[in-house]
Amino acid sequence: MTTVTVSPKFQIVIPKEIRDANGIVAGQKMQMISFRGGIQLVPVQAIEKLRGTLEGIDTHIEREAD
């Protein structure tokens, strides 16, 4: 776990070990999501790059009887 400090301009620096582990590069766009009192940063990826990432996923859903 790493602690960062919010600057007077409300900026933070993502620590190098976190950037390296997640492949985050300078200029990359990130989505910031507020969730249950915390913040998540999610890298924005081009839709073309995501092609095939869900291949083989089980899409079967048990449905309740009508």
Backbone hydrogen bonds in HBPLUS format (Angstrom, degrees):
<---DONOR---> <-ACCEPTOR-->    atom                        ^
c    i                          cat <-CA-CA->   ^        H-A-AA   ^      H-
h    n   atom  resd res      DA  || num        DHA   H-A  angle D-A-AA Bond
n    s   type  num  typ     dist DA aas  dist angle  dist       angle   num
A0007-SER N   A0011-GLN O   2.83 MM   4  5.14 166.4  1.85 148.1 152.7     1
A0010-PHE N   A0007-SER O   2.79 MM   3  4.99 153.1  1.86 120.5 121.1     2
A0018-ILE N   A0015-PRO O   2.99 MM   3  5.39 126.9  2.28 108.4 122.0     3
A0019-ARG N   A0015-PRO O   2.94 MM   4  6.29 161.7  1.97 156.0 162.1     4
A0020-ASP N   A0016-LYS O   2.79 MM   4  5.95 172.0  1.80 161.6 163.2     5
A0021-ALA N   A0017-GLU O   3.08 MM   4  6.00 157.9  2.13 133.0 139.5     6
A0022-ASN N   A0018-ILE O   3.09 MM   4  6.15 137.4  2.27 142.1 152.0     7
A0023-GLY N   A0019-ARG O   2.84 MM   4  5.73 109.5  2.35 143.7 159.7     8
A0024-ILE N   A0019-ARG O   2.97 MM   5  4.76 153.0  2.05 137.4 140.4     9
A0023-GLY N   A0020-ASP O   3.44 MM   3  5.19 158.9  2.49  96.2 102.1    10
A0028-GLN N   A0025-VAL O   3.14 MM   3  5.67 157.3  2.20 135.5 137.1    11
A0044-VAL N   A0029-LYS O   3.03 MM  15  5.58 178.1  2.03 139.8 139.2    12
A0031-GLN N   A0042-VAL O   2.72 MM  11  5.02 171.3  1.73 148.9 150.6    13
A0042-VAL N   A0031-GLN O   2.82 MM  11  5.02 163.6  1.84 148.9 154.6    14
A0033-ILE N   A0040-GLN O   2.83 MM   7  5.07 166.2  1.85 152.7 157.5    15
A0040-GLN N   A0033-ILE O   2.79 MM   7  5.07 159.1  1.83 148.2 155.5    16
A0035-PHE N   A0038-GLY O   2.94 MM   3  5.27 160.6  1.98 133.9 140.4    17
A0038-GLY N   A0035-PHE O   2.91 MM   3  5.27 154.7  1.97 115.3 123.7    18
A0049-LYS N   A0046-ALA O   2.95 MM   3  5.39 132.6  2.18 109.7 121.7    19
A0050-LEU N   A0047-ILE O   3.14 MM   3  5.23 138.0  2.32  98.8 110.3    20
A0051-ARG N   A0048-GLU O   3.35 MM   3  5.48 159.9  2.40 102.7 108.5    21
A0053-THR N   A0050-LEU O   3.05 MM   3  5.62 164.7  2.08 143.4 142.9    22
A0055-GLU N   A0052-GLY O   3.27 MM   3  5.19 166.5  2.29 105.6 108.7    23
A0057-ILE N   A0054-LEU O   3.09 MM   3  5.59 156.8  2.15 140.4 138.4    24
